[in-house]
Amino acid sequence: MNIVGSCGHSFEFVYDLVVTMKKIKSKNNVYIRLTDERWNHIIMAHCELIYMENEVCNTVVDPDVILEGNAGALLAVKERKNKKYLVVIYREDKEDGFIITAFLTSKIKSLNRRTQLWPK
């Protein structure tokens, strides 16, 4: 199946019965899941991240800061070399969690308005 992403790139997806998933640990020592389905959703909306799956995962594992998100979500933020920030939005409970989305931004002021949860 071919799908055109937000940047105009065409993506070809081949579906089979095997679903792969990455599991990483957050700063709260909680396993956070990133499934292929979720990753495909992220890169369809933010195709500039297509080669950044490991960096997205690393942002949850080793963020510069963690901010309070909406409705219980957390924002892991990592500064990049080009004055942009990688933001990964995820949820976690006591036993596990999952990545919701990720994006690049240069709008640090909007991030600074949020409550910083880590480091305290």
Jmol script that loads the backbone (N, CA, C; Angstrom):
load data "model"
ATOM      1  N   MET A   1       0.846  -1.162   0.000  1.00  0.00           N
ATOM      2  CA  MET A   1       0.000   0.000   0.000  1.00  0.00           C
ATOM      3  C   MET A   1       0.896   1.232   0.000  1.00  0.00           C
ATOM      4  N   ASN A   2       0.665   2.186  -0.898  1.00  0.00           N
ATOM      5  CA  ASN A   2       1.392   3.451  -0.948  1.00  0.00           C
ATOM      6  C   ASN A   2       0.546   4.540  -0.307  1.00  0.00           C
ATOM      7  N   ILE A   3       1.181   5.339   0.552  1.00  0.00           N
ATOM      8  CA  ILE A   3       0.512   6.444   1.227  1.00  0.00           C
ATOM      9  C   ILE A   3       1.426   7.653   1.099  1.00  0.00           C
ATOM     10  N   VAL A   4       0.847   8.831   0.901  1.00  0.00           N
ATOM     11  CA  VAL A   4       1.636  10.057   0.807  1.00  0.00           C
ATOM     12  C   VAL A   4       1.614  10.741   2.160  1.00  0.00           C
ATOM     13  N   GLY A   5       2.805  11.048   2.701  1.00  0.00           N
ATOM     14  CA  GLY A   5       2.931  11.692   4.003  1.00  0.00           C
ATOM     15  C   GLY A   5       2.769  13.198   3.921  1.00  0.00           C
ATOM     16  N   SER A   6       2.865  13.854   5.065  1.00  0.00           N
ATOM     17  CA  SER A   6       2.656  15.299   5.147  1.00  0.00           C
ATOM     18  C   SER A   6       3.684  16.096   4.360  1.00  0.00           C
ATOM     19  N   CYS A   7       4.864  15.540   4.128  1.00  0.00           N
ATOM     20  CA  CYS A   7       5.914  16.238   3.374  1.00  0.00           C
ATOM     21  C   CYS A   7       5.828  15.944   1.886  1.00  0.00           C
ATOM     22  N   GLY A   8       4.845  15.195   1.470  1.00  0.00           N
ATOM     23  CA  GLY A   8       4.708  14.850   0.068  1.00  0.00           C
ATOM     24  C   GLY A   8       5.455  13.597  -0.341  1.00  0.00           C
ATOM     25  N   HIS A   9       6.151  12.964   0.590  1.00  0.00           N
ATOM     26  CA  HIS A   9       6.855  11.721   0.294  1.00  0.00           C
ATOM     27  C   HIS A   9       5.865  10.565   0.239  1.00  0.00           C
ATOM     28  N   SER A  10       6.133   9.633  -0.629  1.00  0.00           N
ATOM     29  CA  SER A  10       5.307   8.437  -0.738  1.00  0.00           C
ATOM     30  C   SER A  10       5.942   7.323   0.083  1.00  0.00           C
ATOM     31  N   PHE A  11       5.148   6.696   0.929  1.00  0.00           N
ATOM     32  CA  PHE A  11       5.611   5.598   1.765  1.00  0.00           C
ATOM     33  C   PHE A  11       4.913   4.320   1.318  1.00  0.00           C
ATOM     34  N   GLU A  12       5.668   3.255   1.227  1.00  0.00           N
ATOM     35  CA  GLU A  12       5.082   1.957   0.904  1.00  0.00           C
ATOM     36  C   GLU A  12       5.124   1.093   2.147  1.00  0.00           C
ATOM     37  N   PHE A  13       3.967   0.623   2.556  1.00  0.00           N
ATOM     38  CA  PHE A  13       3.868  -0.227   3.732  1.00  0.00           C
ATOM     39  C   PHE A  13       3.512  -1.641   3.312  1.00  0.00           C
ATOM     40  N   VAL A  14       4.234  -2.593   3.845  1.00  0.00           N
ATOM     41  CA  VAL A  14       3.941  -3.994   3.616  1.00  0.00           C
ATOM     42  C   VAL A  14       3.552  -4.577   4.969  1.00  0.00           C
ATOM     43  N   TYR A  15       2.339  -5.040   5.050  1.00  0.00           N
ATOM     44  CA  TYR A  15       1.842  -5.559   6.312  1.00  0.00           C
ATOM     45  C   TYR A  15       1.929  -7.070   6.336  1.00  0.00           C
ATOM     46  N   ASP A  16       2.339  -7.595   7.465  1.00  0.00           N
ATOM     47  CA  ASP A  16       2.312  -9.025   7.680  1.00  0.00           C
ATOM     48  C   ASP A  16       1.799  -9.262   9.096  1.00  0.00           C
ATOM     49  N   LEU A  17       1.822 -10.463   9.538  1.00  0.00           N
ATOM     50  CA  LEU A  17       1.281 -10.795  10.856  1.00  0.00           C
ATOM     51  C   LEU A  17       2.272 -10.552  11.979  1.00  0.00           C
ATOM     52  N   VAL A  18       3.496 -10.184  11.653  1.00  0.00           N
ATOM     53  CA  VAL A  18       4.500  -9.926  12.673  1.00  0.00           C
ATOM     54  C   VAL A  18       4.502  -8.436  12.995  1.00  0.00           C
ATOM     55  N   VAL A  19       4.244  -8.109  14.241  1.00  0.00           N
ATOM     56  CA  VAL A  19       4.287  -6.727  14.689  1.00  0.00           C
ATOM     57  C   VAL A  19       5.520  -6.580  15.558  1.00  0.00           C
ATOM     58  N   THR A  20       6.391  -5.660  15.179  1.00  0.00           N
ATOM     59  CA  THR A  20       7.583  -5.457  15.988  1.00  0.00           C
ATOM     60  C   THR A  20       7.373  -4.251  16.888  1.00  0.00           C
ATOM     61  N   MET A  21       8.130  -4.249  17.963  1.00  0.00           N
ATOM     62  CA  MET A  21       7.960  -3.217  18.949  1.00  0.00           C
ATOM     63  C   MET A  21       9.293  -2.996  19.657  1.00  0.00           C
ATOM     64  N   LYS A  22       9.595  -1.748  19.941  1.00  0.00           N
ATOM     65  CA  LYS A  22      10.753  -1.421  20.764  1.00  0.00           C
ATOM     66  C   LYS A  22      10.247  -1.156  22.170  1.00  0.00           C
ATOM     67  N   LYS A  23      11.028  -1.584  23.147  1.00  0.00           N
ATOM     68  CA  LYS A  23      10.721  -1.279  24.545  1.00  0.00           C
ATOM     69  C   LYS A  23      11.940  -0.607  25.133  1.00  0.00           C
ATOM     70  N   ILE A  24      11.707   0.536  25.738  1.00  0.00           N
ATOM     71  CA  ILE A  24      12.774   1.308  26.349  1.00  0.00           C
ATOM     72  C   ILE A  24      12.350   1.668  27.767  1.00  0.00           C
ATOM     73  N   LYS A  25      13.289   2.089  28.592  1.00  0.00           N
ATOM     74  CA  LYS A  25      12.960   2.470  29.972  1.00  0.00           C
ATOM     75  C   LYS A  25      13.019   3.978  30.135  1.00  0.00           C
ATOM     76  N   SER A  26      11.970   4.506  30.752  1.00  0.00           N
ATOM     77  CA  SER A  26      11.908   5.942  31.027  1.00  0.00           C
ATOM     78  C   SER A  26      12.725   6.264  32.277  1.00  0.00           C
ATOM     79  N   LYS A  27      12.835   7.547  32.589  1.00  0.00           N
ATOM     80  CA  LYS A  27      13.532   7.982  33.801  1.00  0.00           C
ATOM     81  C   LYS A  27      12.843   7.457  35.059  1.00  0.00           C
ATOM     82  N   ASN A  28      11.555   7.128  34.956  1.00  0.00           N
ATOM     83  CA  ASN A  28      10.817   6.557  36.089  1.00  0.00           C
ATOM     84  C   ASN A  28      10.961   5.044  36.155  1.00  0.00           C
ATOM     85  N   ASN A  29      11.868   4.489  35.329  1.00  0.00           N
ATOM     86  CA  ASN A  29      12.124   3.045  35.303  1.00  0.00           C
ATOM     87  C   ASN A  29      10.904   2.237  34.843  1.00  0.00           C
ATOM     88  N   VAL A  30      10.144   2.834  33.931  1.00  0.00           N
ATOM     89  CA  VAL A  30       8.941   2.208  33.371  1.00  0.00           C
ATOM     90  C   VAL A  30       9.224   1.862  31.914  1.00  0.00           C
ATOM     91  N   TYR A  31       8.848   0.665  31.494  1.00  0.00           N
ATOM     92  CA  TYR A  31       9.007   0.285  30.089  1.00  0.00           C
ATOM     93  C   TYR A  31       8.015   1.058  29.229  1.00  0.00           C
ATOM     94  N   ILE A  32       8.540   1.680  28.169  1.00  0.00           N
ATOM     95  CA  ILE A  32       7.738   2.462  27.223  1.00  0.00           C
ATOM     96  C   ILE A  32       7.812   1.774  25.864  1.00  0.00           C
ATOM     97  N   ARG A  33       6.650   1.528  25.244  1.00  0.00           N
ATOM     98  CA  ARG A  33       6.577   0.812  23.972  1.00  0.00           C
ATOM     99  C   ARG A  33       6.523   1.780  22.792  1.00  0.00           C
ATOM    100  N   LEU A  34       7.180   1.383  21.706  1.00  0.00           N
ATOM    101  CA  LEU A  34       7.033   2.050  20.417  1.00  0.00           C
ATOM    102  C   LEU A  34       6.814   0.964  19.375  1.00  0.00           C
ATOM    103  N   THR A  35       5.573   0.817  18.932  1.00  0.00           N
ATOM    104  CA  THR A  35       5.246  -0.210  17.941  1.00  0.00           C
ATOM    105  C   THR A  35       5.501   0.325  16.532  1.00  0.00           C
ATOM    106  N   ASP A  36       5.611  -0.594  15.583  1.00  0.00           N
ATOM    107  CA  ASP A  36       5.744  -0.208  14.175  1.00  0.00           C
ATOM    108  C   ASP A  36       4.555   0.641  13.732  1.00  0.00           C
ATOM    109  N   GLU A  37       3.371   0.271  14.165  1.00  0.00           N
ATOM    110  CA  GLU A  37       2.156   1.015  13.791  1.00  0.00           C
ATOM    111  C   GLU A  37       2.257   2.459  14.260  1.00  0.00           C
ATOM    112  N   ARG A  38       2.697   2.662  15.489  1.00  0.00           N
ATOM    113  CA  ARG A  38       2.815   4.008  16.042  1.00  0.00           C
ATOM    114  C   ARG A  38       3.928   4.781  15.328  1.00  0.00           C
ATOM    115  N   TRP A  39       5.069   4.114  15.062  1.00  0.00           N
ATOM    116  CA  TRP A  39       6.163   4.773  14.364  1.00  0.00           C
ATOM    117  C   TRP A  39       5.721   5.220  12.972  1.00  0.00           C
ATOM    118  N   ASN A  40       4.995   4.364  12.250  1.00  0.00           N
ATOM    119  CA  ASN A  40       4.483   4.728  10.924  1.00  0.00           C
ATOM    120  C   ASN A  40       3.560   5.939  11.015  1.00  0.00           C
ATOM    121  N   HIS A  41       2.732   5.986  12.037  1.00  0.00           N
ATOM    122  CA  HIS A  41       1.833   7.122  12.255  1.00  0.00           C
ATOM    123  C   HIS A  41       2.657   8.402  12.477  1.00  0.00           C
ATOM    124  N   ILE A  42       3.711   8.314  13.284  1.00  0.00           N
ATOM    125  CA  ILE A  42       4.550   9.478  13.579  1.00  0.00           C
ATOM    126  C   ILE A  42       5.222   9.992  12.314  1.00  0.00           C
ATOM    127  N   ILE A  43       5.831   9.110  11.534  1.00  0.00           N
ATOM    128  CA  ILE A  43       6.559   9.585  10.352  1.00  0.00           C
ATOM    129  C   ILE A  43       5.632  10.034   9.227  1.00  0.00           C
ATOM    130  N   MET A  44       4.407   9.587   9.239  1.00  0.00           N
ATOM    131  CA  MET A  44       3.445  10.092   8.255  1.00  0.00           C
ATOM    132  C   MET A  44       3.120  11.559   8.546  1.00  0.00           C
ATOM    133  N   ALA A  45       3.038  11.922   9.815  1.00  0.00           N
ATOM    134  CA  ALA A  45       2.730  13.296  10.201  1.00  0.00           C
ATOM    135  C   ALA A  45       3.978  14.173  10.249  1.00  0.00           C
ATOM    136  N   HIS A  46       5.131  13.560  10.526  1.00  0.00           N
ATOM    137  CA  HIS A  46       6.379  14.311  10.710  1.00  0.00           C
ATOM    138  C   HIS A  46       7.502  13.586   9.970  1.00  0.00           C
ATOM    139  N   CYS A  47       7.466  13.651   8.642  1.00  0.00           N
ATOM    140  CA  CYS A  47       8.396  12.845   7.850  1.00  0.00           C
ATOM    141  C   CYS A  47       9.857  13.247   8.020  1.00  0.00           C
ATOM    142  N   GLU A  48      10.120  14.397   8.632  1.00  0.00           N
ATOM    143  CA  GLU A  48      11.507  14.762   8.915  1.00  0.00           C
ATOM    144  C   GLU A  48      12.140  13.833   9.956  1.00  0.00           C
ATOM    145  N   LEU A  49      11.324  13.051  10.639  1.00  0.00           N
ATOM    146  CA  LEU A  49      11.813  12.114  11.661  1.00  0.00           C
ATOM    147  C   LEU A  49      12.089  10.713  11.107  1.00  0.00           C
ATOM    148  N   ILE A  50      11.928  10.506   9.823  1.00  0.00           N
ATOM    149  CA  ILE A  50      11.962   9.155   9.254  1.00  0.00           C
ATOM    150  C   ILE A  50      13.212   8.357   9.628  1.00  0.00           C
ATOM    151  N   TYR A  51      14.354   9.015   9.732  1.00  0.00           N
ATOM    152  CA  TYR A  51      15.590   8.304  10.088  1.00  0.00           C
ATOM    153  C   TYR A  51      15.984   8.520  11.543  1.00  0.00           C
ATOM    154  N   MET A  52      15.041   8.947  12.365  1.00  0.00           N
ATOM    155  CA  MET A  52      15.355   9.323  13.747  1.00  0.00           C
ATOM    156  C   MET A  52      14.683   8.435  14.798  1.00  0.00           C
ATOM    157  N   GLU A  53      14.310   7.221  14.431  1.00  0.00           N
ATOM    158  CA  GLU A  53      13.623   6.345  15.384  1.00  0.00           C
ATOM    159  C   GLU A  53      14.478   6.106  16.637  1.00  0.00           C
ATOM    160  N   ASN A  54      15.763   5.841  16.460  1.00  0.00           N
ATOM    161  CA  ASN A  54      16.624   5.622  17.626  1.00  0.00           C
ATOM    162  C   ASN A  54      16.759   6.880  18.470  1.00  0.00           C
ATOM    163  N   GLU A  55      16.833   8.030  17.825  1.00  0.00           N
ATOM    164  CA  GLU A  55      16.932   9.288  18.560  1.00  0.00           C
ATOM    165  C   GLU A  55      15.642   9.579  19.335  1.00  0.00           C
ATOM    166  N   VAL A  56      14.502   9.230  18.758  1.00  0.00           N
ATOM    167  CA  VAL A  56      13.229   9.378  19.468  1.00  0.00           C
ATOM    168  C   VAL A  56      13.234   8.513  20.723  1.00  0.00           C
ATOM    169  N   CYS A  57      13.649   7.265  20.586  1.00  0.00           N
ATOM    170  CA  CYS A  57      13.711   6.368  21.746  1.00  0.00           C
ATOM    171  C   CYS A  57      14.708   6.877  22.784  1.00  0.00           C
ATOM    172  N   ASN A  58      15.858   7.344  22.322  1.00  0.00           N
ATOM    173  CA  ASN A  58      16.876   7.852  23.237  1.00  0.00           C
ATOM    174  C   ASN A  58      16.405   9.089  23.997  1.00  0.00           C
ATOM    175  N   THR A  59      15.527   9.871  23.396  1.00  0.00           N
ATOM    176  CA  THR A  59      14.995  11.053  24.067  1.00  0.00           C
ATOM    177  C   THR A  59      14.165  10.664  25.279  1.00  0.00           C
ATOM    178  N   VAL A  60      13.458   9.555  25.215  1.00  0.00           N
ATOM    179  CA  VAL A  60      12.705   9.070  26.380  1.00  0.00           C
ATOM    180  C   VAL A  60      13.663   8.507  27.427  1.00  0.00           C
ATOM    181  N   VAL A  61      14.678   7.782  26.984  1.00  0.00           N
ATOM    182  CA  VAL A  61      15.643   7.159  27.901  1.00  0.00           C
ATOM    183  C   VAL A  61      16.503   8.210  28.596  1.00  0.00           C
ATOM    184  N   ASP A  62      16.960   9.210  27.850  1.00  0.00           N
ATOM    185  CA  ASP A  62      17.919  10.178  28.377  1.00  0.00           C
ATOM    186  C   ASP A  62      17.558  11.605  27.936  1.00  0.00           C
ATOM    187  N   PRO A  63      16.443  12.147  28.431  1.00  0.00           N
ATOM    188  CA  PRO A  63      16.021  13.489  28.020  1.00  0.00           C
ATOM    189  C   PRO A  63      16.833  14.573  28.720  1.00  0.00           C
ATOM    190  N   ASP A  64      16.791  15.770  28.156  1.00  0.00           N
ATOM    191  CA  ASP A  64      17.334  16.930  28.868  1.00  0.00           C
ATOM    192  C   ASP A  64      16.375  17.335  29.983  1.00  0.00           C
ATOM    193  N   VAL A  65      15.080  17.324  29.663  1.00  0.00           N
ATOM    194  CA  VAL A  65      14.031  17.622  30.644  1.00  0.00           C
ATOM    195  C   VAL A  65      12.804  16.780  30.332  1.00  0.00           C
ATOM    196  N   ILE A  66      11.970  16.604  31.345  1.00  0.00           N
ATOM    197  CA  ILE A  66      10.642  16.008  31.173  1.00  0.00           C
ATOM    198  C   ILE A  66       9.644  17.040  31.662  1.00  0.00           C
ATOM    199  N   LEU A  67       8.673  17.340  30.806  1.00  0.00           N
ATOM    200  CA  LEU A  67       7.660  18.344  31.107  1.00  0.00           C
ATOM    201  C   LEU A  67       6.293  17.698  31.245  1.00  0.00           C
ATOM    202  N   GLU A  68       5.430  18.381  31.980  1.00  0.00           N
ATOM    203  CA  GLU A  68       4.056  17.900  32.130  1.00  0.00           C
ATOM    204  C   GLU A  68       3.285  18.201  30.852  1.00  0.00           C
ATOM    205  N   GLY A  69       2.624  17.178  30.329  1.00  0.00           N
ATOM    206  CA  GLY A  69       1.817  17.348  29.129  1.00  0.00           C
ATOM    207  C   GLY A  69       0.349  17.478  29.470  1.00  0.00           C
ATOM    208  N   ASN A  70      -0.487  17.334  28.476  1.00  0.00           N
ATOM    209  CA  ASN A  70      -1.938  17.401  28.667  1.00  0.00           C
ATOM    210  C   ASN A  70      -2.485  16.036  29.034  1.00  0.00           C
ATOM    211  N   ALA A  71      -3.481  16.011  29.877  1.00  0.00           N
ATOM    212  CA  ALA A  71      -4.226  14.788  30.224  1.00  0.00           C
ATOM    213  C   ALA A  71      -3.317  13.649  30.678  1.00  0.00           C
ATOM    214  N   GLY A  72      -2.308  13.976  31.474  1.00  0.00           N
ATOM    215  CA  GLY A  72      -1.448  12.935  32.031  1.00  0.00           C
ATOM    216  C   GLY A  72      -0.279  12.515  31.163  1.00  0.00           C
ATOM    217  N   ALA A  73      -0.129  13.118  30.005  1.00  0.00           N
ATOM    218  CA  ALA A  73       1.000  12.773  29.132  1.00  0.00           C
ATOM    219  C   ALA A  73       2.272  13.441  29.646  1.00  0.00           C
ATOM    220  N   LEU A  74       3.396  12.908  29.224  1.00  0.00           N
ATOM    221  CA  LEU A  74       4.712  13.457  29.557  1.00  0.00           C
ATOM    222  C   LEU A  74       5.412  13.869  28.271  1.00  0.00           C
ATOM    223  N   LEU A  75       6.210  14.922  28.344  1.00  0.00           N
ATOM    224  CA  LEU A  75       6.983  15.382  27.194  1.00  0.00           C
ATOM    225  C   LEU A  75       8.462  15.248  27.525  1.00  0.00           C
ATOM    226  N   ALA A  76       9.136  14.346  26.840  1.00  0.00           N
ATOM    227  CA  ALA A  76      10.587  14.222  26.958  1.00  0.00           C
ATOM    228  C   ALA A  76      11.185  15.136  25.892  1.00  0.00           C
ATOM    229  N   VAL A  77      12.132  15.974  26.302  1.00  0.00           N
ATOM    230  CA  VAL A  77      12.682  16.979  25.391  1.00  0.00           C
ATOM    231  C   VAL A  77      14.204  16.849  25.360  1.00  0.00           C
ATOM    232  N   LYS A  78      14.747  16.899  24.151  1.00  0.00           N
ATOM    233  CA  LYS A  78      16.201  16.824  23.959  1.00  0.00           C
ATOM    234  C   LYS A  78      16.585  17.904  22.960  1.00  0.00           C
ATOM    235  N   GLU A  79      17.567  18.747  23.346  1.00  0.00           N
ATOM    236  CA  GLU A  79      18.039  19.782  22.437  1.00  0.00           C
ATOM    237  C   GLU A  79      18.946  19.171  21.383  1.00  0.00           C
ATOM    238  N   ARG A  80      18.798  19.663  20.154  1.00  0.00           N
ATOM    239  CA  ARG A  80      19.630  19.208  19.043  1.00  0.00           C
ATOM    240  C   ARG A  80      20.631  20.302  18.686  1.00  0.00           C
ATOM    241  N   LYS A  81      21.561  19.986  17.834  1.00  0.00           N
ATOM    242  CA  LYS A  81      22.631  20.916  17.465  1.00  0.00           C
ATOM    243  C   LYS A  81      22.130  22.158  16.735  1.00  0.00           C
ATOM    244  N   ASN A  82      21.048  22.055  16.019  1.00  0.00           N
ATOM    245  CA  ASN A  82      20.578  23.142  15.159  1.00  0.00           C
ATOM    246  C   ASN A  82      19.539  24.045  15.836  1.00  0.00           C
ATOM    247  N   LYS A  83      19.612  24.195  17.143  1.00  0.00           N
ATOM    248  CA  LYS A  83      18.682  25.043  17.912  1.00  0.00           C
ATOM    249  C   LYS A  83      17.239  24.567  17.830  1.00  0.00           C
ATOM    250  N   LYS A  84      17.067  23.308  17.494  1.00  0.00           N
ATOM    251  CA  LYS A  84      15.739  22.703  17.516  1.00  0.00           C
ATOM    252  C   LYS A  84      15.690  21.714  18.667  1.00  0.00           C
ATOM    253  N   TYR A  85      14.489  21.365  19.022  1.00  0.00           N
ATOM    254  CA  TYR A  85      14.270  20.432  20.126  1.00  0.00           C
ATOM    255  C   TYR A  85      13.438  19.268  19.633  1.00  0.00           C
ATOM    256  N   LEU A  86      13.849  18.073  20.012  1.00  0.00           N
ATOM    257  CA  LEU A  86      13.053  16.878  19.728  1.00  0.00           C
ATOM    258  C   LEU A  86      12.152  16.659  20.924  1.00  0.00           C
ATOM    259  N   VAL A  87      10.857  16.611  20.680  1.00  0.00           N
ATOM    260  CA  VAL A  87       9.859  16.421  21.735  1.00  0.00           C
ATOM    261  C   VAL A  87       9.176  15.082  21.489  1.00  0.00           C
ATOM    262  N   VAL A  88       9.182  14.232  22.510  1.00  0.00           N
ATOM    263  CA  VAL A  88       8.508  12.943  22.431  1.00  0.00           C
ATOM    264  C   VAL A  88       7.417  12.934  23.494  1.00  0.00           C
ATOM    265  N   ILE A  89       6.189  12.775  23.048  1.00  0.00           N
ATOM    266  CA  ILE A  89       5.054  12.737  23.970  1.00  0.00           C
ATOM    267  C   ILE A  89       4.724  11.275  24.235  1.00  0.00           C
ATOM    268  N   TYR A  90       4.633  10.938  25.517  1.00  0.00           N
ATOM    269  CA  TYR A  90       4.354   9.550  25.890  1.00  0.00           C
ATOM    270  C   TYR A  90       3.525   9.505  27.166  1.00  0.00           C
ATOM    271  N   ARG A  91       2.966   8.349  27.413  1.00  0.00           N
ATOM    272  CA  ARG A  91       2.208   8.101  28.647  1.00  0.00           C
ATOM    273  C   ARG A  91       2.851   6.939  29.379  1.00  0.00           C
ATOM    274  N   GLU A  92       2.755   6.989  30.687  1.00  0.00           N
ATOM    275  CA  GLU A  92       3.217   5.858  31.479  1.00  0.00           C
ATOM    276  C   GLU A  92       2.348   5.727  32.717  1.00  0.00           C
ATOM    277  N   ASP A  93       2.192   4.478  33.157  1.00  0.00           N
ATOM    278  CA  ASP A  93       1.590   4.237  34.460  1.00  0.00           C
ATOM    279  C   ASP A  93       2.638   3.497  35.275  1.00  0.00           C
ATOM    280  N   LYS A  94       2.237   2.817  36.311  1.00  0.00           N
ATOM    281  CA  LYS A  94       3.222   2.162  37.178  1.00  0.00           C
ATOM    282  C   LYS A  94       3.938   1.001  36.504  1.00  0.00           C
ATOM    283  N   GLU A  95       3.301   0.381  35.504  1.00  0.00           N
ATOM    284  CA  GLU A  95       3.872  -0.842  34.936  1.00  0.00           C
ATOM    285  C   GLU A  95       4.369  -0.728  33.500  1.00  0.00           C
ATOM    286  N   ASP A  96       3.750   0.114  32.684  1.00  0.00           N
ATOM    287  CA  ASP A  96       4.244   0.287  31.321  1.00  0.00           C
ATOM    288  C   ASP A  96       3.684   1.561  30.724  1.00  0.00           C
ATOM    289  N   GLY A  97       4.102   1.833  29.486  1.00  0.00           N
ATOM    290  CA  GLY A  97       3.640   3.034  28.817  1.00  0.00           C
ATOM    291  C   GLY A  97       3.870   2.929  27.323  1.00  0.00           C
ATOM    292  N   PHE A  98       3.586   4.018  26.615  1.00  0.00           N
ATOM    293  CA  PHE A  98       3.717   3.996  25.163  1.00  0.00           C
ATOM    294  C   PHE A  98       3.971   5.402  24.645  1.00  0.00           C
ATOM    295  N   ILE A  99       4.653   5.473  23.512  1.00  0.00           N
ATOM    296  CA  ILE A  99       4.899   6.748  22.843  1.00  0.00           C
ATOM    297  C   ILE A  99       3.663   7.109  22.024  1.00  0.00           C
ATOM    298  N   ILE A 100       3.240   8.354  22.153  1.00  0.00           N
ATOM    299  CA  ILE A 100       2.071   8.851  21.435  1.00  0.00           C
ATOM    300  C   ILE A 100       2.494   9.485  20.115  1.00  0.00           C
ATOM    301  N   THR A 101       3.433  10.424  20.188  1.00  0.00           N
ATOM    302  CA  THR A 101       3.919  11.089  18.989  1.00  0.00           C
ATOM    303  C   THR A 101       5.264  11.743  19.289  1.00  0.00           C
ATOM    304  N   ALA A 102       5.872  12.292  18.270  1.00  0.00           N
ATOM    305  CA  ALA A 102       7.142  12.997  18.397  1.00  0.00           C
ATOM    306  C   ALA A 102       7.207  14.051  17.300  1.00  0.00           C
ATOM    307  N   PHE A 103       7.960  15.121  17.577  1.00  0.00           N
ATOM    308  CA  PHE A 103       8.107  16.180  16.584  1.00  0.00           C
ATOM    309  C   PHE A 103       9.321  17.042  16.929  1.00  0.00           C
ATOM    310  N   LEU A 104       9.776  17.797  15.933  1.00  0.00           N
ATOM    311  CA  LEU A 104      10.842  18.779  16.126  1.00  0.00           C
ATOM    312  C   LEU A 104      10.215  20.158  16.236  1.00  0.00           C
ATOM    313  N   THR A 105      10.783  20.996  17.108  1.00  0.00           N
ATOM    314  CA  THR A 105      10.297  22.365  17.243  1.00  0.00           C
ATOM    315  C   THR A 105      11.453  23.284  17.597  1.00  0.00           C
ATOM    316  N   SER A 106      11.312  24.547  17.255  1.00  0.00           N
ATOM    317  CA  SER A 106      12.258  25.564  17.693  1.00  0.00           C
ATOM    318  C   SER A 106      11.581  26.508  18.687  1.00  0.00           C
ATOM    319  N   LYS A 107      10.333  26.229  19.017  1.00  0.00           N
ATOM    320  CA  LYS A 107       9.531  27.095  19.888  1.00  0.00           C
ATOM    321  C   LYS A 107       9.743  26.738  21.354  1.00  0.00           C
ATOM    322  N   ILE A 108      10.900  27.097  21.860  1.00  0.00           N
ATOM    323  CA  ILE A 108      11.247  26.778  23.244  1.00  0.00           C
ATOM    324  C   ILE A 108      10.360  27.532  24.241  1.00  0.00           C
ATOM    325  N   LYS A 109       9.872  28.712  23.879  1.00  0.00           N
ATOM    326  CA  LYS A 109       9.025  29.486  24.798  1.00  0.00           C
ATOM    327  C   LYS A 109       7.755  28.731  25.166  1.00  0.00           C
ATOM    328  N   SER A 110       7.154  28.058  24.192  1.00  0.00           N
ATOM    329  CA  SER A 110       5.930  27.307  24.492  1.00  0.00           C
ATOM    330  C   SER A 110       6.234  26.105  25.383  1.00  0.00           C
ATOM    331  N   LEU A 111       7.418  25.519  25.236  1.00  0.00           N
ATOM    332  CA  LEU A 111       7.804  24.415  26.119  1.00  0.00           C
ATOM    333  C   LEU A 111       8.102  24.923  27.526  1.00  0.00           C
ATOM    334  N   ASN A 112       8.726  26.085  27.633  1.00  0.00           N
ATOM    335  CA  ASN A 112       9.100  26.624  28.933  1.00  0.00           C
ATOM    336  C   ASN A 112       7.899  27.019  29.784  1.00  0.00           C
ATOM    337  N   ARG A 113       6.726  27.138  29.188  1.00  0.00           N
ATOM    338  CA  ARG A 113       5.513  27.460  29.958  1.00  0.00           C
ATOM    339  C   ARG A 113       4.965  26.249  30.699  1.00  0.00           C
ATOM    340  N   ARG A 114       5.457  25.077  30.356  1.00  0.00           N
ATOM    341  CA  ARG A 114       4.973  23.841  30.991  1.00  0.00           C
ATOM    342  C   ARG A 114       5.733  23.579  32.287  1.00  0.00           C
ATOM    343  N   THR A 115       5.101  22.799  33.165  1.00  0.00           N
ATOM    344  CA  THR A 115       5.721  22.434  34.434  1.00  0.00           C
ATOM    345  C   THR A 115       6.821  21.412  34.195  1.00  0.00           C
ATOM    346  N   GLN A 116       8.000  21.697  34.717  1.00  0.00           N
ATOM    347  CA  GLN A 116       9.122  20.764  34.591  1.00  0.00           C
ATOM    348  C   GLN A 116       9.021  19.722  35.699  1.00  0.00           C
ATOM    349  N   LEU A 117       8.998  18.436  35.302  1.00  0.00           N
ATOM    350  CA  LEU A 117       8.886  17.339  36.250  1.00  0.00           C
ATOM    351  C   LEU A 117      10.232  16.700  36.578  1.00  0.00           C
ATOM    352  N   TRP A 118      11.147  16.741  35.599  1.00  0.00           N
ATOM    353  CA  TRP A 118      12.472  16.178  35.783  1.00  0.00           C
ATOM    354  C   TRP A 118      13.473  16.973  34.957  1.00  0.00           C
ATOM    355  N   PRO A 119      14.674  17.263  35.387  1.00  0.00           N
ATOM    356  CA  PRO A 119      15.082  17.111  36.785  1.00  0.00           C
ATOM    357  C   PRO A 119      14.390  18.152  37.644  1.00  0.00           C
ATOM    358  N   LYS A 120      14.249  17.841  38.908  1.00  0.00           N
ATOM    359  CA  LYS A 120      13.533  18.766  39.819  1.00  0.00           C
ATOM    360  C   LYS A 120      14.481  19.781  40.384  1.00  0.00           C
TER     361      LYS A 120
END
end "model"
wireframe off; spacefill off
backbone 0.3
color backbone group
